[in-house]
Amino acid sequence: MPRGLAHAWKNSGPETARVLFLYTPAGAGGFFEESQRLQRSYESFASEDVRAAYWRHRWEIVGPPPL
């Protein structure tokens, strides 16, 4: 996907999904590396912590999921 293209995903089947995300350049994957280094799950971040982490790792939420 080119940079700047809004996108989303969902599991449309009855089975539990497994997803593999690849980030290039790899800066965006730093969010997961940071949470692992801090031994924190995504759910443990307060909303302001998530926004700051997204900004550090160049993530941007542009609206509600379209699905």
C-alpha positions as CSV (number, residue, x, y, z in Angstrom):
1,M,0.0,0.0,0.0
2,P,1.4,3.4,-0.8
3,R,2.1,5.8,2.1
4,G,-0.9,8.0,3.0
5,L,-3.6,5.5,1.8
6,A,-6.2,5.0,4.4
7,H,-6.9,1.3,5.1
8,A,-8.5,-1.1,7.5
9,W,-9.0,-4.8,7.9
10,K,-11.5,-7.2,9.6
11,N,-12.0,-10.9,10.0
12,S,-15.1,-11.7,7.9
13,G,-15.1,-15.4,8.7
14,P,-16.3,-17.5,11.7
15,E,-12.7,-18.7,12.6
16,T,-10.2,-16.8,14.7
17,A,-8.0,-14.9,12.3
18,R,-4.2,-14.7,12.3
19,V,-2.6,-11.6,10.7
20,L,0.9,-10.9,9.7
21,F,1.8,-7.2,9.3
22,L,5.0,-6.1,7.5
23,Y,6.1,-2.5,7.9
24,T,8.4,-0.8,5.4
25,P,10.1,1.4,6.3
26,A,10.1,-0.3,9.6
27,G,9.6,2.8,11.8
28,A,5.9,2.1,12.3
29,G,6.7,-1.3,13.8
30,G,8.5,0.4,16.6
31,F,5.2,0.8,18.4
32,F,5.1,-2.9,19.0
33,E,8.8,-3.1,19.8
34,E,8.3,-0.3,22.4
35,S,5.3,-2.0,24.0
36,Q,7.2,-5.3,24.2
37,R,10.3,-3.6,25.6
38,L,8.1,-2.0,28.3
39,Q,6.3,-5.3,28.8
40,R,2.9,-3.6,28.3
41,S,0.0,-4.8,26.3
42,Y,-1.9,-2.4,24.0
43,E,-4.8,-2.5,26.3
44,S,-2.7,-1.2,29.2
45,F,-1.8,2.1,27.5
46,A,-4.0,5.1,28.5
47,S,-5.4,6.9,25.5
48,E,-3.0,9.8,25.8
49,D,-0.1,7.3,26.0
50,V,-1.3,5.6,22.8
51,R,-1.5,8.9,21.0
52,A,2.0,9.8,22.0
53,A,3.3,6.4,21.0
54,Y,1.6,6.6,17.7
55,W,3.2,10.0,17.0
56,R,6.6,8.7,18.0
57,H,6.3,5.8,15.5
58,R,4.6,7.8,12.7
59,W,1.1,6.3,13.0
60,E,-1.9,8.3,12.2
61,I,-5.6,7.4,12.8
62,V,-7.6,9.2,10.2
63,G,-11.1,8.2,11.2
64,P,-13.3,5.3,12.2
65,P,-12.8,2.0,10.4
66,P,-14.8,1.9,7.2
67,L,-15.8,-1.7,7.6
